Amino acid sequence: MSKRKKNKTSSGSKAEEKPQVKGSQEEIKFEGGEGQAPVDKQKAAAAAAYANASRSAESAQAETPAEALAADGEMVPAGLLREAESKRDEYLNIAKLAQADLENYRRRVQKEAAVRKREILAEIIKDLIPAMADLKRVIEEGEKKHDYETLHTGVKLTRDNIWKVIEKTGIKEIDAVGKPFDPREHEAMAAVPSPAHEPNTVMEVFQPGYVLDDFVLVPAKVIVSAAAN
């Protein structure tokens, strides 16, 4: 009986024995066959790849900062900074265009003013030429005939024709005689005591003065009265 029990125990212990696995954990292969890394090595490689990717992203972010320092010390988002720079460039271009337009306008106005000035002078000279021809003819006739009365009449007529040309431009002679002395229109050449005139009254015009509208071209040179002793 003891023999049977012993044999039973022996057979039970054999059944409970676990199969032994040859080799360590590093020798376990994936189904892909030889040449593939073990499980732990693949995880390590994935972790390393993730770390490299993170470092690359941080480096790119460092090259393109998400924020910039404003004048008051606060951080400005990069989006707002790019928008402000875009607006700055836009306004600079507008200012440059406006400056170019202004410069072109100034040149055009100067050119038009020069052309208009030349046209006005041409009109005046064209009207003066006949009067100058008359004056030349009068002088020649006076020298030939020695007729000074004819010469005087001819010169006076020529003078009137020239004055008509001048009047067409809007120029007028200053009416000074008998008027109170005005330093804007008169230039006193002398002061003569006169009981017949109020002090500082224009008694005589030494050289006529001329105005264009309200602008004094040439002041009249006059003799004024002074208080009589």
ABEGO torsion letter per residue (X at the ends): XAAAAAAAAAAAAAAABBBBBBEBAAABBBAAEBGBBBAAAAAAAAAAAAAAAAAAAAAAAAABBABBBBAAGBBBBAAAAAAAAAAAAAAAAAAAAAAAAAAAAAAAAAAAAAAAAAAAAAAAAAAAAAAAAAAAAAAAAAAAAGBAAAAAAAAAAAAAAAAAAAAAAGBBBBBABGBBBBAAABBBABBBBBAABBBGBBABBABBBBBBEABBABBBBBBBBBBBX
